[in-house]
Structures are given as structure tokens and as C-alpha cells.
Amino acid sequence: MSRIGKLPVILPAGVTVEVTPDNTVRVKGPLGTLSQKVDSDIKVEVGTHTDAHSGKEEPAVMVSRPTNQPRHRSLHGLYRALINNMVIGVSKGYEIKQELVGVGYKAEVKGNILEMNLGYSHDTALMLPPEITATAVTEKKGNPIITLKSIDKQLIGQVAAKIRSLRKPEPYKGKGIKFVGETLRRKAGKSASK
């Protein structure tokens, strides 16, 4: 059995899951609705799960596979993880913070357009999808911080990677766009020869 796939996805209060006949899973929660098409071989059931510690019955989603073929085994864990990400997204949401390290680097959000000055001769503008909300804060004597919020983990990750790719952190001075809390591999520069 897939270690991830066999785990039940516990549904928090206010989250409902429905599986349509064409095997599309729709997750509805306080923050919004997400849907995911599941492979026709993988079976998704909404039921209850008994907690081993407290003995209470909780609503849960179970994912099962028909055979032990390598293809079915890989899809089993994948779809369980995707459904779990959707449940967390519609109940809590996802947040990614990125820091702009560099002299004169600026970030500003105008509607759904993120404008950044990244040390190039021109400003860089990035249009954000409507599912993502962004804020840019610059504290006194601090680096600008961009905060992205969304219910879709895959989409927020793609947008954050795109923003980071506009100016990747360089290893000597650490200038560029990095995730808050990310540790960079630094290199020593040329040492003065005697």
C-alpha cells in the first residue's frame, strides 16, 4: 500500500467534498471552492473515519486503487495529496512570503499587477492571477517583502517561483528575490592576493 495514499483525508468543520460521476472531486469550504479531475481508475469515497485515540467518528475522504501496478501506485499517493492540499486550501489557505534583497529594490501592488524595481534599467511588472492576493510591505531600513495568499497550493507555488526567477539570489552578496526563511549557499569572493 502507498503510505500516503492509504491515509484518510480528515475534513475540518465547514468543508464538504463531493465526487461527480465523471470522477471530479469538488471541495467547498469557508474560503472558496476547488475542483480536481481524478484518473478514472482511482476510487474516491467520502465517508467517516474512526480516530484511533479518541474513538470519535470524523468525516473523511478515502482514496483507493484497483491493482498494485506501478502506474496505479503512483497515482494513489498523488491524488490523495492533491485532495489533502485542496482541503487545507479551502479551510486555512496558503501564504508565501518573499524578500527582495538589494540596494534600491522596490515592490508595489497595483490591483492585480505586481510592479518591482530589481536593479535593471527598467521596472518589471507581473500580472497576478485573480485567485491570488498580494501585498508588498517595506519597513524602515528593511527589505521589501511580498506576501502572496491563495487557496490553490499549486498556483501560488508557480507564481512564487516565477517571481523568484525574475532575479534569482546570487551566491556572493545574496542579492535577489528569496523566500523568507530560505538559507542560501554563499560563496567567498576573490580574496586579495599578496
Secondary structure as UniProt FT lines:
FT   TURN            3..6
FT   STRAND          9..10
FT   TURN            13..14
FT   STRAND          16..19
FT   TURN            21..22
FT   STRAND          24..29
FT   TURN            30..31
FT   STRAND          32..37
FT   TURN            40..41
FT   STRAND          43..50
FT   TURN            52..54
FT   STRAND          57..64
FT   HELIX           70..91
FT   STRAND          94..101
FT   TURN            103..104
FT   STRAND          106..110
FT   TURN            111..112
FT   STRAND          113..117
FT   STRAND          124..127
FT   TURN            130..131
FT   STRAND          133..138
FT   TURN            140..141
FT   STRAND          144..150
FT   HELIX           153..166
FT   TURN            171..173
FT   STRAND          176..179
FT   TURN            180..181
//
